[in-house]
């Protein structure tokens, strides 16, 4: 990277124009949205229901179905973010945590990496929605949520992929190692 021209710095993102040398030797000015990353949680209860949030998203055109998720705070490991967000948004805490890997939200423009987690053995806690959040918490049969992800009714990428990865691990016995 040669130089950076910062165009905007907000509460969550920074938008830069970055002059970079590409692998083919050419130099390009790229518009890059820097984001600290996030964590998304596939929380499944003892009745095989998944927590889905119906959340109002202005940028998404209205109400969307999403998994609990949130932004990484400075210095906060992804698992800690996931644990905090599950309590804040869904009002549950998990005993068992599994990594489902990570995804890039839109790598042509965004630096955001989203870490996916599976949360099991849930216990109720107090919800603590933030002032700007408009959220309804729903517990949906896991197979129904999987079908919604497959048929496109759930069109939030992190949610659809989180559900599909969790389904693959649970249905094929491919659970990754338990996280501490």
C-alpha positions as CSV (number, residue, x, y, z in Angstrom):
1,X,0.0,0.0,0.0
2,X,1.4,3.4,-1.0
3,X,-0.8,6.0,0.5
4,X,-4.2,6.4,2.2
5,X,-6.6,9.3,1.7
6,X,-9.2,9.1,4.6
7,X,-12.6,10.2,3.3
8,X,-14.8,9.5,6.3
9,X,-14.4,8.3,9.9
10,X,-17.6,7.4,11.8
11,X,-18.5,5.6,15.0
12,X,-18.1,2.1,13.3
13,X,-16.4,2.5,10.0
14,X,-13.7,4.4,8.2
15,X,-13.8,4.9,4.4
16,X,-10.5,5.4,2.7
17,X,-9.2,5.6,-0.9
18,X,-6.1,3.5,-0.8
19,X,-3.4,3.4,-3.5
20,X,-2.1,-0.2,-3.7
21,X,0.1,-2.2,-5.9
22,X,-1.8,-5.3,-7.2
23,X,-0.2,-8.7,-7.7
24,X,0.1,-8.0,-11.4
25,X,2.3,-4.9,-10.7
26,X,-0.4,-2.4,-11.6
27,X,-1.3,0.4,-9.2
28,X,-4.9,1.1,-8.3
29,X,-6.9,3.5,-6.1
30,X,-9.4,1.4,-4.2
31,X,-12.3,2.6,-2.1
32,X,-12.1,0.5,1.2
33,X,-14.5,0.5,4.1
34,X,-12.6,-0.5,7.2
35,X,-14.7,-2.3,9.8
36,X,-13.5,-3.9,13.1
37,X,-15.3,-7.2,12.4
38,X,-18.1,-9.0,14.2
39,X,-19.4,-12.2,15.7
40,X,-22.6,-14.0,14.8
41,X,-24.2,-16.7,16.9
42,X,-26.3,-19.8,16.0
43,X,-28.0,-20.4,19.3
44,X,-30.0,-23.7,19.6
45,X,-32.0,-24.6,22.6
46,X,-32.8,-28.0,24.1
47,X,-36.0,-28.1,22.0
48,X,-34.0,-27.8,18.8
49,X,-35.1,-24.2,18.2
50,X,-32.8,-21.5,16.9
51,X,-32.8,-17.9,18.0
52,X,-33.7,-15.7,15.1
53,X,-34.1,-11.9,15.4
54,X,-36.6,-10.0,13.4
55,X,-34.7,-6.7,13.2
56,X,-35.4,-3.4,11.5
57,X,-32.5,-2.5,9.2
58,X,-32.9,0.8,7.3
59,X,-29.9,0.0,5.0
60,X,-31.5,-3.4,4.2
61,X,-34.9,-2.0,3.3
62,X,-36.9,-2.8,6.5
63,X,-37.4,-5.9,8.6
64,X,-34.9,-8.8,8.2
65,X,-34.4,-12.2,9.8
66,X,-31.0,-12.4,11.5
67,X,-29.0,-14.3,14.0
68,X,-27.8,-12.5,17.1
69,X,-24.6,-10.7,16.1
70,X,-22.5,-7.7,17.0
71,X,-19.4,-5.6,16.4
72,X,-16.0,-6.5,17.9
73,X,-15.0,-3.9,20.5
74,X,-11.4,-2.8,20.5
75,X,-9.2,-5.6,21.9
76,X,-12.2,-7.9,22.4
77,X,-11.7,-11.5,21.1
78,X,-14.5,-12.8,18.8
79,X,-15.8,-15.4,21.2
80,X,-16.2,-12.8,23.9
81,X,-18.1,-10.6,21.5
82,X,-20.4,-13.5,20.7
83,X,-21.0,-14.3,24.4
84,X,-21.8,-10.6,25.1
85,X,-24.1,-10.2,22.1
86,X,-26.0,-13.4,22.8
87,X,-27.0,-12.1,26.2
88,X,-27.7,-8.5,25.0
89,X,-29.8,-9.4,22.0
90,X,-31.4,-12.8,22.7
91,X,-31.5,-12.9,26.5
92,X,-29.7,-16.2,26.8
93,X,-26.2,-17.4,27.8
94,X,-24.6,-20.6,26.5
95,X,-22.4,-23.1,28.3
96,X,-21.0,-24.7,25.1
97,X,-19.4,-22.8,22.3
98,X,-18.2,-24.1,18.9
99,X,-16.4,-22.2,16.1
100,X,-18.1,-22.4,12.7
101,X,-15.3,-20.4,11.0
102,X,-15.4,-17.0,9.6
103,X,-16.7,-15.2,6.5
104,X,-15.9,-12.0,4.6
105,X,-19.0,-9.9,4.2
106,X,-18.1,-8.1,0.9
107,X,-14.3,-8.4,0.3
108,X,-14.3,-6.2,-2.8
109,X,-14.9,-3.2,-0.5
110,X,-15.2,-4.1,3.2
111,X,-12.4,-5.4,5.5
112,X,-15.1,-6.8,7.9
113,X,-14.5,-10.4,9.0
114,X,-17.5,-12.1,10.7
115,X,-16.8,-14.9,13.1
116,X,-19.5,-17.6,13.3
117,X,-20.3,-19.5,16.5
118,X,-22.6,-22.3,17.5
119,X,-24.0,-21.9,21.1
120,X,-25.6,-24.8,23.0
121,X,-26.8,-25.5,26.5
122,X,-28.6,-22.2,26.9
123,X,-29.8,-20.5,30.1
124,X,-32.0,-17.3,30.3
125,X,-30.5,-13.9,31.1
126,X,-31.8,-10.4,30.9
127,X,-32.0,-8.8,27.4
128,X,-30.1,-5.5,27.0
129,X,-31.0,-4.1,23.6
130,X,-29.2,-0.9,22.6
131,X,-31.2,2.3,22.1
132,X,-30.9,2.2,18.3
133,X,-31.9,-1.5,18.0
134,X,-35.4,-2.5,17.0
135,X,-35.5,-6.2,17.6
136,X,-38.0,-9.0,18.1
137,X,-36.7,-12.3,19.5
138,X,-38.1,-15.5,18.0
139,X,-37.4,-19.1,18.6
140,X,-37.9,-21.1,15.4
141,X,-37.7,-24.9,14.8
142,X,-34.1,-25.4,13.5
143,X,-35.2,-27.3,10.4
144,X,-37.7,-24.6,9.5
145,X,-34.9,-21.9,9.8
146,X,-32.7,-24.1,7.6
147,X,-35.4,-24.3,5.0
148,X,-35.8,-20.5,5.2
149,X,-32.1,-20.1,4.6
150,X,-32.1,-22.5,1.6
151,X,-35.2,-21.0,-0.1
152,X,-34.0,-17.4,0.3
153,X,-36.6,-16.2,2.8
154,X,-33.6,-15.5,5.0
155,X,-31.4,-13.3,2.8
156,X,-29.0,-11.9,5.4
157,X,-25.7,-13.6,4.3
158,X,-24.2,-14.1,7.8
159,X,-27.5,-15.6,9.0
160,X,-28.0,-17.9,6.0
161,X,-24.4,-19.2,6.1
162,X,-24.4,-19.5,9.9
163,X,-27.5,-21.7,9.7
164,X,-26.2,-23.8,6.9
165,X,-22.8,-24.4,8.5
166,X,-24.5,-25.3,11.8
167,X,-26.8,-27.7,10.0
168,X,-23.8,-29.4,8.3
169,X,-21.9,-29.8,11.6
170,X,-24.9,-31.0,13.5
171,X,-26.4,-33.4,10.9
172,X,-23.1,-35.0,10.0
173,X,-21.6,-35.1,13.4
174,X,-18.8,-32.8,12.4
175,X,-18.8,-30.5,15.5
176,X,-15.5,-28.6,15.7
177,X,-13.6,-28.7,19.0
178,X,-15.4,-27.2,22.0
179,X,-14.2,-23.7,22.8
180,X,-13.3,-22.8,26.4
